[in-house]
Amino acid sequence: MKRFLLIEDSPIVIKIIRHLISGIADLACDVAMSLNEAKQLLRDRDQANYLAAVVDLNLPDAPNGEAVDLVLALNIPTLVLTGSMEHTLKDSMLEKPIVDYIVKESRFSYESAIRMVQRIDKNKALEVMVIDDSLTSRKHTRSLLERQKLNVSEAKGGEEALQILDANPNIMLLIVDYNMPGMNGIELVRNIRRDADKNH
């Protein structure tokens, strides 16, 4: 059974999420209604067993997102679930290595959170390559992808990317810079398409 951690103090939200996952045979959640309960759960269970954490920003004993920092410190992929649409708060959360920021607007918000938890599980088997001559851009893009638990490799140019692809045919997604010295992004894609099936 795959599990995620739900840190939420609203009984209605907990009930909705439990109802939504009741139809998913291999997914369950552990619920903590406060920061202290979350700490206790994380002490009692191996946190490596959690696919992700869905965390409410405003808890009775953690009104400023302290629960988000708790699970991020344990390297658990974190989705922020909040009723706040305040842009300053959202921006400050997105500066942290969270997976997503979901506003509690309707049932669709909770469905989105559950789909993202399932996506994180599937991403563990996906290989991705970032091709960019800028080290800063490569590292930034890699960081964003690794938050989603994708397996990421890097290449600093088209020729290197082709060598990596030859050695690792399991790479399913390329994120390619257009302007690169030597072989640019369009030329790289042409080279790959020449050798790969159109549907690959």
Number of C-alpha atoms within 10 A of each C-alpha: 8 14 16 23 24 23 28 25 19 11 10 10 14 19 10 14 19 16 11 14 16 12 9 11 9 10 16 18 21 15 19 20 19 19 24 13 13 22 14 12 16 18 10 9 11 9 18 11 13 20 22 29 29 31 28 27 22 22 19 11 13 15 12 13 19 17 27 25 16 15 23 18 9 11 14 24 23 26 24 24 23 20 12 14 13 8 9 9 13 16 11 9 18 14 8 12 18 21 24 18 19 21 17 17 12 8 12 10 15 21 15 12 21 21 13 18 25 17 15 20 18 13 17 14 11 15 17 20 24 23 26 26 20 14 13 10 14 21 14 10 18 20 15 14 18 18 17 23 21 22 16 18 16 21 20 18 23 26 14 14 22 16 11 16 15 11 10 11 9 12 17 12 13 17 15 23 20 16 14 17 12 11 16 18 20 15 13 21 16 11 15 16 13 10 8 10 8 8 5 7
